Amino acid sequence: MNSPDESLGYILADGGYDVWIANSRGTVYSRGHTTLSSNDPAYWDWSWDELAGNDLPAVVQYVHAQSGKQRVHYVGHSLGTLIAFAALSQRQPQLVGMMRSAALLSPIAYLDKVSSPLARAAADIFLGEALYWLGLDEFDPTGETVHKLVTDVCSEPGINCYNLMSVFTGDNCCLDNSSVQVFLAHEPQASATKNMVHLAQMIRRGTIAKYDYGNAADNTEHYGQATPPSYDVSAIPDDFPLFLSYGGRDTLSDTQDVRHLVQALESHDSDKLTVQYLEDYAHADFVMAGNAKARVYAPLMAFFKLQDN
């Protein structure tokens, strides 16, 4: 998003790391499938459960094999942190064994304290379910249907969408106009409507659990029980190195939710958990701020080097 000397991928490469970038399925960069077209409803039949259970392990396994079986440092932001928490909490021996550490920026786990007016309103008016039952399998933020619903949300009392980015992410402190323009040229990207429904369930219920199909029969068919199984972040191995960095102005990774997460990790080995708090940072600052190199990436690199020893 930024210049080569400010972007984390380049900084990691300059620091001697091989850098692999994975695109979430459904984005314009990741539309391939062995049998399905993106026009098929089945193509979009997934939520972050599948990203955590299938895609992340596949990516790590691929990079591990291609790099001569070197253990992988993982960096995630926002949804990329949620799938890491979920995957690691499952204690998949092969996955944990192939990973050296995880740096998680704007960490998402608990979501019930989300203070983003746009995200909160969307969850409260069942935005995801409304689209889902209309038969819209792909959640395309640039599409007419989603645009109309966002417009409706922005007309709700007390919600001012003059700066749509800020009303969604929080008041970012340190973005310059050029990086914002680059961002807007590539974002936002499409996702599965089912994924948006799943996130809305988390916001409304305060749980970290698998997708809820809405009735005991369907849940039992998928999970063998009437309610969706929960993810237990405290089950992440206590000796697995974690670097968490969160911001005081972030309205998606809200400070109360992050403190709840850190509390859930209280049994973690103290020398394996690094928590950084930046009071003036919001959600986008972690990947786009002009000063993130000094404030976030330098400590992150130091953390990685420590695990390499």
Beta strands, then each sheet from edge to edge (+ up, - down):
strand 1: 72-77
strand 2: 99-105
strand 3: 138-139
strand 4: 191-192
strand 5: 242-247
strand 6: 273-278
sheet 1: 1+ 2+ 5+ 6+
sheet 2: 3+ 4-
end
